[in-house]
Amino acid sequence: MESKLLFSSKILLVVALPVIAGCARTTTVTGKLLDVNGKPSEYAMVGIASSIWDKGDNFVPCRGDGLYSISLEKQRIEYLIYSIPNHEPLRIPVLNDQYKELTIDVTLAAYNYPDHFDEVSVKIGGSYLSPKEKMTKLEDGTYACEKKTDKDHALYQLDVHEGGRFVNGPEAQSFVPDSLGGYWSVIEPQGGKTTIVFDPETLLRRDDSEKIAFYGSDFDKKFSTILREHDNIMRDNGLKLGAYYLKQGKFEGFVYDEGNYFRDFVKSIETEKDTRLSNLMKLIYLTSLRGTFKTLDMAKAKEFFNAVPPEDSAWCYFPTAFYSVDRLYPQQNPQWAVYDEFQQKTQWAFYDEFLKKTKSPEIKITVLGRRLIIAKNSNNVEEFKRFVALISSDYKDVKELQDLLRKYPIESKLNVGGEIPDYEVVSIDNPSEKYSKRSMLGKVYLIDFWFTTCAPCIEEAGNLHKAYEKYKDKGFDILSLSVDSEELVKLFRERIWKMPWKNSVIVGNKQILKDFEVSSYPTPILVSAEGKVLVKDAKELRGERLDETLLRFLQ
């Protein structure tokens, strides 16, 4: 399940950032991929992904002897995905910064399976959205599932992995890759029926670890090893934090023990003599701020941020490290409601310097997008027009920024005193009930756009509850619209805040976000009983100011 299991930035750029364009580079990687027994596999493949989480593409099959050759053509860090059925897929980062040739030989480890199974479920259909079904346990210890079908083949995966993932079953006629390094098992239905049988005794159980042999460049080998170790820490932290949130319904109380990893990492950075590698390592450290760790040193993070010049090419390979400016120099005070002018000016200084000097297109797009959105949200017309003019003249070919200009025109359609856009959403609590501009007439109400893991949204929930209890009998209501899934919202309401007002989810409803000009979360808009905008300035509708604002309209 995909969900926003990351802390929210206080200003969210609602565009998909592009892959770094830059100048093309081509790193050629060759090598051999073998299974846990040291043998080649007819299904062995090597693909490319842009991160430890993303799906892969450009998969190439290995030859019969396990040899492969793959080209990396985008100037960024590419992750090679090594995959064989029944084996743990492996991702190895490669810095594609120049024309070069590397050799990487890999022997994969087998999947880890539980010692025994209480039950087994299966997904049939070849999609992660396919519903899972419980298999029937037979007297001989095997599991079976039978489904009617009119197709000539069926794809399936089983939840037999120790980590809870669905993976290919061992008893298959062939395999199809799933783009993440795993496989779907393929079988042919007989007599209009798909019969899947799983025998735990046929699982490949081996305790051998994967083996990696990296040749061609000491620098590349060292960098890849450093980043891979860091990626493993980040991935494990993210998975455990997500599992904790789904179980507890909150982030508070989560503890992740990274041991001395970050203390040792700082020492490695400070003793590294190669300036190029040291700068890359500093930015790797900054990306750690996206995780939840006990031993991160914020003073060191600030030192590292300021130590890597904006024009250093290292930023091209870790543009997300720039986002750490939100943690190191926050725009808002701890109450999330009032902008801290000094802190904002401090952060703007970094934004402007990077906009002028950075070689990273992604950072330029992020800076321009955020400045444009913040100017719009704070009603700073002069600043907004300045960035509109800059984007219009210098970034005509950047689709993401041009889309922003179309989304946030100089003349807003959502103005105080004007009619709110038409909308219709479905109630979470009663699917037969719909909320719309027409149905909400007669009450002063707050439309609140939010999501469950947005830190400012959670912080603001207490104020919403106080306001609702105080004014609900005076004609006031709240309509909360979440961009999360219904399951996450229900979990949030069960375990964190009750939110006893009107609730709906608008997953995939881009039109309502566009019509209400939503660019950050939470976005509150106060609506009159006649369906007109009363207040749209977030500063007037958050924190203690919310009560003061409501008092003006609800005597």
Rosetta blueprint (number, residue, H / E / L):
1 M L
2 E L
3 S L
4 K L
5 L L
6 L L
7 F L
8 S L
9 S L
10 K L
11 I L
12 L L
13 L L
14 V L
15 V L
16 A L
17 L L
18 P L
19 V L
20 I L
21 A L
22 G L
23 C L
24 A L
25 R L
26 T L
27 T E
28 T E
29 V E
30 T E
31 G E
32 K E
33 L E
34 L E
35 D L
36 V L
37 N L
38 G L
39 K L
40 P L
41 S L
42 E L
43 Y L
44 A L
45 M E
46 V E
47 G E
48 I E
49 A E
50 S L
51 S L
52 I L
53 W L
54 D L
55 K L
56 G L
57 D E
58 N E
59 F E
60 V E
61 P E
62 C L
63 R L
64 G L
65 D L
66 G L
67 L E
68 Y E
69 S E
70 I E
71 S E
72 L E
73 E L
74 K L
75 Q L
76 R L
77 I E
78 E E
79 Y E
80 L E
81 I E
82 Y E
83 S E
84 I L
85 P L
86 N L
87 H E
88 E L
89 P L
90 L E
91 R E
92 I E
93 P E
94 V E
95 L E
96 N L
97 D L
98 Q L
99 Y L
100 K E
101 E E
102 L E
103 T E
104 I E
105 D E
106 V E
107 T E
108 L L
109 A L
110 A E
111 Y L
112 N L
113 Y L
114 P L
115 D L
116 H L
117 F L
118 D L
119 E L
120 V L
121 S E
122 V E
123 K E
124 I E
125 G L
126 G L
127 S L
128 Y L
129 L L
130 S L
131 P L
132 K E
133 E E
134 K E
135 M L
136 T E
137 K E
138 L L
139 E L
140 D L
141 G L
142 T L
143 Y E
144 A E
145 C E
146 E E
147 K E
148 K E
149 T L
150 D L
151 K L
152 D L
153 H L
154 A E
155 L E
156 Y E
157 Q E
158 L E
159 D L
160 V L
161 H L
162 E L
163 G L
164 G L
165 R L
166 F L
167 V E
168 N L
169 G L
170 P L
171 E L
172 A L
173 Q L
174 S E
175 F E
176 V E
177 P E
178 D L
179 S L
180 L L
181 G L
182 G L
183 Y E
184 W E
185 S E
186 V E
187 I E
188 E L
189 P L
190 Q E
191 G L
192 G L
193 K E
194 T E
195 T E
196 I E
197 V E
198 F E
199 D L
200 P H
201 E H
202 T H
203 L L
204 L L
205 R L
206 R L
207 D L
208 D L
209 S L
210 E L
211 K E
212 I E
213 A E
214 F E
215 Y E
216 G L
217 S L
218 D H
219 F H
220 D H
221 K H
222 K H
223 F H
224 S H
225 T H
226 I H
227 L H
228 R H
229 E H
230 H H
231 D H
232 N H
233 I H
234 M H
235 R H
236 D H
237 N H
238 G H
239 L H
240 K H
241 L H
242 G H
243 A H
244 Y H
245 Y H
246 L H
247 K H
248 Q H
249 G L
250 K L
251 F L
252 E L
253 G L
254 F L
255 V L
256 Y L
257 D L
258 E L
259 G L
260 N L
261 Y H
262 F H
263 R H
264 D H
265 F H
266 V H
267 K H
268 S H
269 I H
270 E H
271 T H
272 E L
273 K L
274 D L
275 T H
276 R H
277 L H
278 S H
279 N H
280 L H
281 M H
282 K H
283 L H
284 I H
285 Y H
286 L H
287 T H
288 S H
289 L H
290 R H
291 G L
292 T L
293 F L
294 K L
295 T L
296 L L
297 D L
298 M H
299 A H
300 K H
301 A H
302 K H
303 E H
304 F H
305 F H
306 N H
307 A H
308 V L
309 P L
310 P L
311 E L
312 D L
313 S L
314 A H
315 W H
316 C H
317 Y H
318 F L
319 P H
320 T H
321 A H
322 F H
323 Y H
324 S H
325 V H
326 D H
327 R H
328 L H
329 Y L
330 P L
331 Q L
332 Q E
333 N L
334 P L
335 Q L
336 W L
337 A L
338 V L
339 Y E
340 D L
341 E H
342 F H
343 Q H
344 Q H
345 K H
346 T H
347 Q H
348 W H
349 A H
350 F H
351 Y H
352 D H
353 E H
354 F H
355 L H
356 K H
357 K H
358 T L
359 K L
360 S L
361 P H
362 E H
363 I H
364 K H
365 I H
366 T H
367 V H
368 L H
369 G H
370 R H
371 R H
372 L H
373 I H
374 I H
375 A H
376 K H
377 N H
378 S L
379 N L
380 N L
381 V H
382 E H
383 E H
384 F H
385 K H
386 R H
387 F H
388 V H
389 A H
390 L H
391 I H
392 S H
393 S H
394 D H
395 Y L
396 K L
397 D L
398 V L
399 K H
400 E H
401 L H
402 Q H
403 D H
404 L H
405 L H
406 R H
407 K H
408 Y L
409 P L
410 I L
411 E L
412 S L
413 K L
414 L L
415 N L
416 V L
417 G L
418 G L
419 E E
420 I L
421 P L
422 D L
423 Y L
424 E E
425 V E
426 V E
427 S L
428 I L
429 D L
430 N L
431 P L
432 S L
433 E L
434 K E
435 Y E
436 S E
437 K L
438 R L
439 S L
440 M L
441 L L
442 G L
443 K L
444 V E
445 Y E
446 L E
447 I E
448 D E
449 F E
450 W E
451 F L
452 T L
453 T L
454 C L
455 A H
456 P H
457 C H
458 I H
459 E H
460 E H
461 A H
462 G H
463 N H
464 L H
465 H H
466 K H
467 A H
468 Y H
469 E H
470 K H
471 Y H
472 K H
473 D H
474 K H
475 G L
476 F E
477 D E
478 I E
479 L E
480 S E
481 L E
482 S E
483 V L
484 D L
485 S L
486 E H
487 E H
488 L H
489 V H
490 K H
491 L H
492 F H
493 R H
494 E H
495 R H
496 I L
497 W L
498 K L
499 M L
500 P L
501 W L
502 K E
503 N E
504 S E
505 V E
506 I L
507 V L
508 G L
509 N L
510 K H
511 Q H
512 I H
513 L H
514 K H
515 D H
516 F L
517 E L
518 V L
519 S L
520 S L
521 Y L
522 P L
523 T E
524 P E
525 I E
526 L E
527 V E
528 S L
529 A L
530 E L
531 G L
532 K E
533 V E
534 L E
535 V E
536 K L
537 D L
538 A H
539 K H
540 E H
541 L L
542 R L
543 G L
544 E L
545 R H
546 L H
547 D H
548 E H
549 T H
550 L H
551 L H
552 R H
553 F H
554 L L
555 Q L
